[in-house]
Amino acid sequence: MRYIEPHAHMVSRTTDDYQSMVVAGCKAVCEPAFWAGFDRSSVNGFYDYFCQLTDYEPKRSAKFGLPHFSWLCINPKESEDLVLAREVIAMIPDFLDRENVLGIGEIGLNKNSRNEHTILEEHVNLAAENNQLILVHTPHLEDKLKGTKLIVDLIKNDSRIDPGRVLIDHVEEHTVKYVMDAGMWGGLTLYPESKCTSPRAIDILEAYGADRLWMNSACDWGVSVPLAVPYAAQEMRRRGYDDDILDKVFFQNPMKFLSQCENFTVRG
């Protein structure tokens, strides 16, 4: 089976994970900018991180024959400091011409605070001004529905943004309809302890169709599984889905969305 891993934080993973993903059929990996597990203290830390995402990590991935792409932003967990967040946003245009950059992400909300909302709006403006794709992180647990609605409504109200160029990640049963009704794409994140299990994600696909949904592992330094996507494909096979449907969900869907960025070129 061929697949694309559309959301993985590979800077936190070992080279063994790259090897395993390639053996499992991965054709490309996409890495959104994220929280480092601690709050960075200055814009210089983000500069180094963006260099890592656009220079070092693609070279590490290439050793295993795996194309690596990245997204750039300051994650909502670090956007309470408006001064720092705005310094980071001002620096992002300097990296947008890097050949592996897909767009702005993963932006969004964490605790649905006023400052997070302000920085989300400024990220969306940055994407609109530079014609970039958008990848969005939605909050966890009880804040997810409220945060998802805040995010979707903010983006919908910006007439410069084509909803078909927006992916709202970490959707679940109670948020996916709001995203799909807005004409945006949804990401089903496969975690062993939170977000979606494979059976839940497949149930959502069966309820809402496979046209604008993808699955991702979002693997990072926490409890996560870099092969969660091919494991989900195995679960779909157990339910009787054929190879054509698997190829649509795990390869063609992310290919269709990501190919809206001219930097995304992947062989089948």
ChimeraX attribute file (.defattr): number of C-alpha atoms within 10 A of each C-alpha:
attribute: neighborCount
match mode: 1-to-1
recipient: residues
	/A:1	13
	/A:2	17
	/A:3	28
	/A:4	27
	/A:5	27
	/A:6	24
	/A:7	26
	/A:8	23
	/A:9	22
	/A:10	25
	/A:11	17
	/A:12	12
	/A:13	14
	/A:14	9
	/A:15	14
	/A:16	9
	/A:17	14
	/A:18	23
	/A:19	16
	/A:20	14
	/A:21	24
	/A:22	18
	/A:23	11
	/A:24	16
	/A:25	13
	/A:26	24
	/A:27	20
	/A:28	25
	/A:29	23
	/A:30	24
	/A:31	27
	/A:32	28
	/A:33	23
	/A:34	22
	/A:35	15
	/A:36	17
	/A:37	11
	/A:38	8
	/A:39	11
	/A:40	13
	/A:41	10
	/A:42	13
	/A:43	19
	/A:44	12
	/A:45	13
	/A:46	23
	/A:47	15
	/A:48	10
	/A:49	18
	/A:50	20
	/A:51	14
	/A:52	15
	/A:53	25
	/A:54	22
	/A:55	15
	/A:56	13
	/A:57	17
	/A:58	20
	/A:59	16
	/A:60	17
	/A:61	20
	/A:62	12
	/A:63	12
	/A:64	16
	/A:65	15
	/A:66	20
	/A:67	21
	/A:68	24
	/A:69	26
	/A:70	27
	/A:71	26
	/A:72	30
	/A:73	25
	/A:74	27
	/A:75	24
	/A:76	27
	/A:77	19
	/A:78	20
	/A:79	25
	/A:80	17
	/A:81	12
	/A:82	14
	/A:83	11
	/A:84	18
	/A:85	24
	/A:86	16
	/A:87	15
	/A:88	21
	/A:89	18
	/A:90	12
	/A:91	15
	/A:92	19
	/A:93	14
	/A:94	9
	/A:95	15
	/A:96	18
	/A:97	11
	/A:98	15
	/A:99	14
	/A:100	23
	/A:101	25
	/A:102	27
	/A:103	25
	/A:104	28
	/A:105	26
	/A:106	27
	/A:107	30
	/A:108	33
	/A:109	29
	/A:110	20
	/A:111	19
	/A:112	19
	/A:113	13
	/A:114	11
	/A:115	17
	/A:116	24
	/A:117	22
	/A:118	14
	/A:119	25
	/A:120	24
	/A:121	18
	/A:122	15
	/A:123	25
	/A:124	23
	/A:125	16
	/A:126	19
	/A:127	19
	/A:128	18
	/A:129	11
	/A:130	13
	/A:131	16
	/A:132	22
	/A:133	25
	/A:134	27
	/A:135	25
	/A:136	25
	/A:137	25
	/A:138	27
	/A:139	21
	/A:140	18
	/A:141	9
	/A:142	8
	/A:143	14
	/A:144	22
	/A:145	20
	/A:146	14
	/A:147	23
	/A:148	28
	/A:149	15
	/A:150	16
	/A:151	23
	/A:152	20
	/A:153	14
	/A:154	14
	/A:155	22
	/A:156	15
	/A:157	9
	/A:158	14
	/A:159	9
	/A:160	14
	/A:161	20
	/A:162	16
	/A:163	20
	/A:164	15
	/A:165	19
	/A:166	22
	/A:167	26
	/A:168	26
	/A:169	27
	/A:170	24
	/A:171	29
	/A:172	20
	/A:173	15
	/A:174	10
	/A:175	19
	/A:176	24
	/A:177	15
	/A:178	17
	/A:179	24
	/A:180	17
	/A:181	9
	/A:182	14
	/A:183	17
	/A:184	21
	/A:185	25
	/A:186	26
	/A:187	26
	/A:188	28
	/A:189	25
	/A:190	28
	/A:191	20
	/A:192	14
	/A:193	9
	/A:194	12
	/A:195	16
	/A:196	21
	/A:197	17
	/A:198	22
	/A:199	14
	/A:200	15
	/A:201	23
	/A:202	21
	/A:203	13
	/A:204	20
	/A:205	19
	/A:206	10
	/A:207	11
	/A:208	15
	/A:209	12
	/A:210	16
	/A:211	15
	/A:212	21
	/A:213	27
	/A:214	28
	/A:215	32
	/A:216	27
	/A:217	25
	/A:218	25
	/A:219	23
	/A:220	19
	/A:221	12
	/A:222	9
	/A:223	10
	/A:224	17
	/A:225	18
	/A:226	24
	/A:227	19
	/A:228	23
	/A:229	27
	/A:230	24
	/A:231	15
	/A:232	22
	/A:233	23
	/A:234	16
	/A:235	15
	/A:236	18
	/A:237	14
	/A:238	10
	/A:239	11
	/A:240	9
	/A:241	13
	/A:242	11
	/A:243	14
	/A:244	9
	/A:245	15
	/A:246	21
	/A:247	16
	/A:248	18
	/A:249	23
	/A:250	25
	/A:251	23
	/A:252	20
	/A:253	21
	/A:254	22
	/A:255	21
	/A:256	13
	/A:257	19
	/A:258	20
	/A:259	14
	/A:260	14
	/A:261	17
	/A:262	11
	/A:263	16
	/A:264	19
	/A:265	14
	/A:266	12
	/A:267	6
	/A:268	11
